[in-house]
Structure formats: C-alpha cells, structure tokens
Amino acid sequence: MKSLALQTGKATEEVIGQILAVQASTKGAIQAVGSIEECIGEISTYASAVAGSIEEQGAATLEISNNVANAAQETSKIVAVLGEVADAAIATRTSAEIVLTASESVEGAVENLRREVESFLGNVAA
C-alpha cells in the first residue's frame, strides 16, 4: 500500500504540476489577449483620428472649391463691367470727336463772320 500511496502522491503532484502549467499558460493567454485588445483600442483611436482629419479636409476642400467658384463669378462680373467701361470710353471719344468737329466748324464760321464784318465796316467807313 505504501507503494500505491507513493504512486498516488506522485501522480497527484504531476496532475497538480500540469494544472499549474495550464493555469500559467492560461494567464499568459489572457495577458496576450489583453495586449491585443489594447492594440485594437489604439488602432481604433488612430482610425477615428484619421477619419476626423479626412472629414475636416473634405470640408476645407469644399470651402476652397466654393471660394474659387465665387471668385470666378466675381471675375466674370468685373470683365463685364470693364467691357461696359470700354464701350463708354469709345462713346466718349466719339462724342469728343463730334464736339471737336463742331468746334472747328464754329471757328470757321466765326472767322468768316469776322471777315464779313470787317469788310462791311470797311465799306461803311469808305
């Protein structure tokens, strides 16, 4: 019996050793799973930050696009106004040329009138 008790004791110790090894292995696996969970949490945080940055970049790009479209519209308006200014300048030049021509005609008429008056006065005085 003593031998059986010794064998039972050794077997029990072996089983206890195996149980302790399994427990240690399980603890290691739990720690590994915890580390993996932490890594996944960090990845999730980074992914959220990237998604937020992408959203902000999209909003900024949309605002830039709107600003460019507005600038293009305002530039078109300026071009149209400059066209009107050019047309007004041409019309003003045409009017100035008409006034110059009329002024030259009046000057010629005044010169003719002056000669006729001088001639008349010369005839009356003689």
C-alpha positions in Angstrom: 0.0 0.0 0.0 2.8 2.3 0.7 3.9 2.0 -2.8 0.4 2.7 -4.1 0.2 5.7 -1.8 3.6 6.9 -3.1 2.5 6.5 -6.7 -0.8 8.2 -6.0 1.1 11.1 -4.3 3.5 11.4 -7.3 0.6 11.2 -9.8 -1.2 13.9 -7.8 1.9 16.1 -7.8 2.2 15.6 -11.6 -1.5 16.4 -12.1 -1.1 19.5 -9.8 2.0 20.4 -11.8 0.1 20.1 -15.1 -2.8 22.1 -13.7 -0.4 24.8 -12.6 1.2 24.8 -16.0 -2.2 25.0 -17.7 -3.1 27.9 -15.3 0.1 29.7 -16.1 -0.4 29.2 -19.8 -4.0 30.4 -19.4 -2.8 33.5 -17.6 -0.3 34.1 -20.4 -3.0 33.8 -23.0 -5.2 36.2 -21.0 -2.4 38.7 -20.9 -1.8 38.3 -24.6 -5.5 38.8 -25.3 -5.4 41.9 -23.1 -2.4 43.3 -25.1 -4.2 42.5 -28.3 -7.3 44.3 -27.0 -5.1 47.4 -26.1 -3.6 47.4 -29.6 -7.0 47.2 -31.2 -8.1 50.1 -29.0 -5.1 52.2 -30.1 -5.8 51.3 -33.7 -9.4 52.3 -33.3 -8.3 55.6 -31.8 -6.0 56.3 -34.7 -8.6 55.3 -37.2 -11.1 57.7 -35.6 -8.5 60.5 -35.7 -7.8 59.7 -39.4 -11.5 59.7 -40.2 -11.9 63.1 -38.4 -9.0 64.5 -40.3 -10.4 63.3 -43.6 -13.7 64.8 -42.8 -12.1 68.2 -41.9 -10.0 68.0 -45.1 -13.2 67.3 -47.1 -14.9 70.3 -45.6 -11.9 72.5 -46.2 -11.7 71.3 -49.9 -15.4 72.1 -50.3 -14.9 75.6 -48.9 -11.9 76.2 -51.2 -14.0 75.0 -54.1 -16.8 77.3 -53.2 -14.4 80.2 -52.9 -12.9 79.5 -56.3 -16.4 79.4 -57.8 -17.3 82.7 -56.2 -14.0 84.2 -57.4 -14.8 83.1 -60.9 -18.3 84.6 -60.8 -16.9 87.9 -59.5 -14.2 87.9 -62.1 -16.9 87.4 -64.8 -18.8 90.4 -63.4 -15.6 92.5 -63.4 -14.9 91.6 -67.0 -18.4 92.6 -68.0 -18.1 95.9 -66.2 -14.7 96.5 -67.8 -16.4 95.9 -71.2 -19.0 98.5 -70.3 -16.3 100.9 -69.3 -14.5 100.3 -72.6 -17.8 100.9 -74.5 -18.3 104.1 -72.5 -14.8 105.3 -73.3 -15.4 104.6 -77.0 -18.7 106.5 -76.9 -17.0 109.4 -75.0 -14.2 109.5 -77.7 -16.8 109.6 -80.4 -18.6 112.4 -78.7 -15.4 114.3 -78.2 -14.6 113.9 -81.9 -18.1 115.3 -82.8 -17.6 118.2 -80.4 -14.1 118.9 -81.9 -15.6 118.8 -85.4 -18.4 121.1 -84.4 -16.0 123.5 -82.7 -13.8 123.6 -85.8 -16.9 124.4 -87.9 -17.9 127.1 -85.4 -14.4 128.5 -85.5 -14.5 128.6 -89.3 -17.9 130.3 -89.3 -16.7 132.9 -86.7 -13.7 133.6 -88.9 -15.9 134.1 -92.0 -18.3 136.3 -90.0 -15.3 138.4 -88.7 -14.1 138.9 -92.3 -17.6 139.9 -93.5 -18.0 142.3 -90.6 -14.6 143.9 -91.3 -15.4 144.1 -95.0 -18.8 145.7 -94.1 -17.3 148.1 -91.7 -14.6 148.9 -94.3 -17.3 149.6 -96.9 -19.4 151.8 -94.5 -16.3 153.7 -93.4 -15.3 154.5 -97.0 
